[in-house]
Amino acid sequence: MPPPPWPIGETPHYGATVRAVVCEELGSLEDVVVEERDPQAAGAGQVLLAVRAAGVNFVDGLMCQGRYQMKPLAPYVPGSEVAGDVLEVGEGVSRVGVGDRVMAMIGFGAFQEQVAVNAESIVPVPAQLSYGQAAAFIQSYCTAWFTLARRAQLTEGEWVLVLGAGGGIGLAAIDLARSLDANVIAVASSEERLDRARALGVKATINYEQEDLKTRARQLSDGGVDVVVDPVGGRHSEPALRATKTFGRFCVVGFASGPIATVPLNQVLLNNRTVVGVDWGAWAMSDPGGQRELLAELLDLVAAGRLHPAVPSERPLEDAAEVMTGLLERKIAGKVVLVP
Ligand SMILES: NC(=O)c1ccc[n+]([C@@H]2O[C@H](COP(=O)([O-])OP(=O)(O)OC[C@H]3O[C@@H](n4cnc5c(N)ncnc54)[C@H](OP(=O)(O)O)[C@@H]3O)[C@@H](O)[C@H]2O)c1
């Protein structure tokens, strides 16, 4: 292997073993441990990455608990998003070289010091993003952009109500709606979460634990919003749907609060509203070309300085279980990355 082009002192780990977060069994996050493992090699069509940051998402915790649609065979290494440096290039790979700074969405396997990934899945990290921002970018921003640009077709000047505004998808949706010059009302459960949304330049905020969501959203938007982004579900969905005006679009993105709302269908008939389903993950797998285009649009927006992805907080690999639990139990706001 040629010597890697990093300055002395920053050389990635080349030990006999690598540290990895391992989910021993699907079910409880208590079965998530850190182990020393044999290093992987880059197989044909793969690259080996030195992981600089791995994004932690709500779905990573669901996957370890066996509550996500994708159920890996345990024991497995969790973590769906990674940013790092190319350490080794496998046979047949010409689009990247050793030392390149890259990011990827990989399903699972990111929470470790090194990971071999399919070369097709990686893209260069834009100069504007740190490793941490890059590792926390793809899932949240692709989901939010698929929601706003493809499914809701949000346009300039429209009003968009973002629930769970201090979470990963919420913050990305705000940033992206702002890039389209839409008017954003951020909705969250605490001042700390609303402050994160305010930092992205929203028009107004609502604390849905303290204010009447439907009434307040209608007041703030002068009659009703055009689009709702709902990654939260539960008891907030129906008032949010009722806050939409004529031809409003209500986007069903997730159920972070647990319950799945059942809404009276007369509320869809009234005002000619539309309920829009959003399943970015399934779409991205079924349409890789479409997904490449979606991500390229986002990277263009980053390069043009139109997006401002939040700087995530950094935690060591040893905190993986605690961070996943914190997201599932609503104890963590904003984005977190693990830094090996
Ligand atoms: N449809 C898709 O394609 C797609 C793609 C990726 C993820 N998702 C889903 O979208 C949802 C949100 O993901 P995310 O990455 O934004 O998660 P996140 O960063 O953890 O944010 C979730 C937000 O939900 C709110 N929430 C309300 N009740 C909660 C509860 N009981 N427990 C946890 N959070 C609660 C919290 O905001 P407040 O405290 O302000 O209410 C929190 O900020 C998840 O259900 C995920 O599975 C969907």
PDBQT file of the ligand as one rigid body, heavy atoms in Angstrom, charges set to zero:
ROOT
HETATM    1  N1  LIG A 401     -39.960   8.701   5.660  1.00  0.00    +0.000 N 
HETATM    2  C1  LIG A 401     -38.660   8.572   5.511  1.00  0.00    +0.000 C 
HETATM    3  O1  LIG A 401     -38.168   8.374   4.404  1.00  0.00    +0.000 OA
HETATM    4  C2  LIG A 401     -37.780   8.697   6.723  1.00  0.00    +0.000 A 
HETATM    5  C3  LIG A 401     -36.373   8.765   6.590  1.00  0.00    +0.000 A 
HETATM    6  C4  LIG A 401     -35.597   8.881   7.732  1.00  0.00    +0.000 A 
HETATM    7  C5  LIG A 401     -36.209   8.926   8.988  1.00  0.00    +0.000 A 
HETATM    8  N2  LIG A 401     -37.574   8.833   9.083  1.00  0.00    +0.000 N 
HETATM    9  C6  LIG A 401     -38.260   8.892  10.394  1.00  0.00    +0.000 C 
HETATM   10  O2  LIG A 401     -38.433  10.248  10.762  1.00  0.00    +0.000 OA
HETATM   11  C7  LIG A 401     -38.534  10.328  12.187  1.00  0.00    +0.000 C 
HETATM   12  C8  LIG A 401     -37.652  11.444  12.709  1.00  0.00    +0.000 C 
HETATM   13  O3  LIG A 401     -36.288  11.167  12.423  1.00  0.00    +0.000 OA
HETATM   14  P1  LIG A 401     -35.155  12.211  12.874  1.00  0.00    +0.000 P 
HETATM   15  O4  LIG A 401     -33.882  11.722  12.322  1.00  0.00    +0.000 OA
HETATM   16  O5  LIG A 401     -35.583  13.598  12.622  1.00  0.00    +0.000 OA
HETATM   17  O6  LIG A 401     -35.168  11.936  14.471  1.00  0.00    +0.000 OA
HETATM   18  P2  LIG A 401     -34.691  12.907  15.654  1.00  0.00    +0.000 P 
HETATM   19  O7  LIG A 401     -33.523  13.703  15.253  1.00  0.00    +0.000 OA
HETATM   20  O8  LIG A 401     -34.595  12.047  16.860  1.00  0.00    +0.000 OA
HETATM   21  O9  LIG A 401     -35.932  13.904  15.823  1.00  0.00    +0.000 OA
HETATM   22  C9  LIG A 401     -37.202  13.410  16.144  1.00  0.00    +0.000 C 
HETATM   23  C10 LIG A 401     -38.035  14.524  16.770  1.00  0.00    +0.000 C 
HETATM   24  O10 LIG A 401     -39.296  13.955  17.121  1.00  0.00    +0.000 OA
HETATM   25  C11 LIG A 401     -39.819  14.617  18.234  1.00  0.00    +0.000 C 
HETATM   26  N3  LIG A 401     -40.457  13.684  19.169  1.00  0.00    +0.000 N 
HETATM   27  C12 LIG A 401     -41.705  13.820  19.652  1.00  0.00    +0.000 A 
HETATM   28  N4  LIG A 401     -41.998  12.838  20.482  1.00  0.00    +0.000 NA
HETATM   29  C13 LIG A 401     -40.909  12.044  20.568  1.00  0.00    +0.000 A 
HETATM   30  C14 LIG A 401     -40.632  10.858  21.301  1.00  0.00    +0.000 A 
HETATM   31  N5  LIG A 401     -41.520  10.302  22.110  1.00  0.00    +0.000 N 
HETATM   32  N6  LIG A 401     -39.419  10.311  21.159  1.00  0.00    +0.000 NA
HETATM   33  C15 LIG A 401     -38.498  10.835  20.321  1.00  0.00    +0.000 A 
HETATM   34  N7  LIG A 401     -38.714  11.979  19.587  1.00  0.00    +0.000 NA
HETATM   35  C16 LIG A 401     -39.927  12.571  19.720  1.00  0.00    +0.000 A 
HETATM   36  C17 LIG A 401     -38.661  15.359  18.916  1.00  0.00    +0.000 C 
HETATM   37  O11 LIG A 401     -38.957  16.740  18.819  1.00  0.00    +0.000 OA
HETATM   38  P3  LIG A 401     -39.856  17.491  19.897  1.00  0.00    +0.000 P 
HETATM   39  O12 LIG A 401     -39.329  17.098  21.250  1.00  0.00    +0.000 OA
HETATM   40  O13 LIG A 401     -39.657  18.894  19.576  1.00  0.00    +0.000 OA
HETATM   41  O14 LIG A 401     -41.254  16.993  19.675  1.00  0.00    +0.000 OA
HETATM   42  C18 LIG A 401     -37.430  15.052  18.068  1.00  0.00    +0.000 C 
HETATM   43  O15 LIG A 401     -36.653  16.193  17.830  1.00  0.00    +0.000 OA
HETATM   44  C19 LIG A 401     -38.204   8.941  12.723  1.00  0.00    +0.000 C 
HETATM   45  O16 LIG A 401     -39.435   8.288  13.021  1.00  0.00    +0.000 OA
HETATM   46  C20 LIG A 401     -37.527   8.255  11.551  1.00  0.00    +0.000 C 
HETATM   47  O17 LIG A 401     -37.712   6.855  11.591  1.00  0.00    +0.000 OA
HETATM   48  C21 LIG A 401     -38.344   8.739   7.971  1.00  0.00    +0.000 A 
ENDROOT
TORSDOF 0
